[in-house]
Structure formats: C-alpha cells, structure tokens
Amino acid sequence: MASLAVVIRTLCPYTVVYEPALRLLADRLPVLCCFHGVDCSAWEEALDWVMIETGRDVELFALTSSHPGEDENEVLDFARACSTHGTTELLCMTLPESVAI
C-alpha cells in the first residue's frame, strides 16, 4: 500500500469550523501534509493539534509544513523531495472546498 502525501491549498483563514475536515484528513494517516495559501501556518498548526488530540502513536503523525508566499509548483516540488522513499501517492486538494476527503 502506498503512503500518502498531501498538498493543500487554503482559501480562507483557519477557524475551528474546519476541524472536522482536518480530522478526516488525519484519519487517512498521511505521511506528509504541506499547506500553502491563506493563513497556511494556522492550518498546519491546527492539523498538528488534531493529531496530538487523537492520542495516536507519534510514529503515525504526519510531517507537516506551511509554505506562505510559495506557489503550488514550489510546494509540489518540496512534497516530491520529501517523499522519495517507497511508494507515495501525492494528493492535491483545496480547503475548505474539498472537505469530503
């Protein structure tokens, strides 16, 4: 089974309204989540807290990063560079538009 790396473009500031979408994402057990776009640092931090609050083993935490001011191609290059081991599926999504993961 391939591991999952996700590049997420954010369209609005993070609020707790979007926590259920981040919980769905965390449930997919991605190995990497890269955020870029509006308030991307807050989105990244919120995902970190979601993973902490689940009580899961630290080995199952995703590596997260935020990329303010970077375009999608730069973030995709970063995700590919971090996902060189094994088979990794790269998923690109937009939040909050793509809340059904």
QUIQUIVEN-V522747 format. One record per residue. N is the residue number from 1. PSI is psi in radians with two decimals (* if undefined). OMEGA is omega in radians with two decimals (none if undefined). NEAR is the number of other ideal C-beta (glycine too) atoms within 12 Angstrom. Layout:
BEGIN
n:psi:omega:near
N:PSI:OMEGA:NEAR
N:PSI:OMEGA:NEAR
END
This chain:
BEGIN
n:psi:omega:near
1:2.34:-3.13:10
2:2.56:3.01:16
3:2.87:-3.02:24
4:2.25:2.98:28
5:2.39:-3.05:36
6:2.30:3.01:42
7:2.14:-3.01:41
8:2.12:3.03:45
9:2.21:-3.13:30
10:2.39:-3.06:36
11:-0.20:-3.08:21
12:2.89:3.08:18
13:2.59:3.11:18
14:2.40:2.92:30
15:2.88:-3.11:18
16:-0.24:3.07:15
17:-0.52:-3.09:14
18:0.04:3.14:30
19:-0.73:3.10:24
20:-0.64:3.10:19
21:-0.69:3.11:30
22:-0.59:3.08:40
23:-0.72:3.07:21
24:-0.74:3.11:22
25:-0.81:-3.14:38
26:-0.59:3.12:31
27:-0.40:3.10:19
28:-0.12:3.12:26
29:0.95:3.07:25
30:2.68:3.07:37
31:-0.34:-3.10:30
32:2.36:3.03:35
33:2.03:3.13:44
34:2.17:-3.14:41
35:2.42:2.99:43
36:2.68:-3.12:35
37:-2.72:-3.06:32
38:2.19:3.02:23
39:0.57:-3.01:24
40:-0.53:3.12:33
41:-0.67:3.11:23
42:-0.67:3.08:26
43:-0.76:3.13:41
44:-0.82:-3.14:33
45:-0.68:3.12:20
46:-0.70:3.09:34
47:-0.69:3.08:40
48:-0.79:-3.14:26
49:-0.65:3.08:20
50:-0.78:-3.14:30
51:-0.66:3.10:30
52:-0.77:-3.08:19
53:-0.35:3.12:15
54:-0.34:-3.13:22
55:0.26:-3.11:11
56:2.83:3.10:16
57:2.51:-3.11:10
58:-0.45:3.11:12
59:-0.34:-3.12:10
60:0.06:3.10:18
61:2.51:3.04:23
62:2.53:2.92:35
63:2.22:-3.13:29
64:2.65:3.08:35
65:2.65:3.04:30
66:2.58:-3.01:30
67:1.16:3.13:28
68:2.38:3.09:20
69:-0.03:3.12:12
70:2.57:3.09:21
71:2.97:-3.05:15
72:-0.65:-3.14:23
73:-0.69:3.10:15
74:-0.71:-3.13:18
75:-0.69:3.08:33
76:-0.72:3.09:25
77:-0.75:3.11:19
78:-0.81:-3.12:27
79:-0.74:3.11:36
80:-0.70:-3.14:20
81:-0.59:3.14:18
82:-0.23:-3.04:25
83:0.67:-3.05:28
84:-0.26:-3.11:16
85:2.34:3.08:14
86:-2.87:3.14:12
87:2.10:-3.13:13
88:2.22:3.03:23
89:2.26:3.14:21
90:2.08:-3.12:29
91:2.29:3.06:26
92:2.36:-3.14:25
93:2.90:3.10:32
94:2.29:3.05:24
95:2.41:0.23:39
96:0.07:-3.11:27
97:-0.77:-3.03:17
98:1.03:-3.06:20
99:-0.30:3.08:19
100:1.81:-3.06:11
101:*:none:25
END
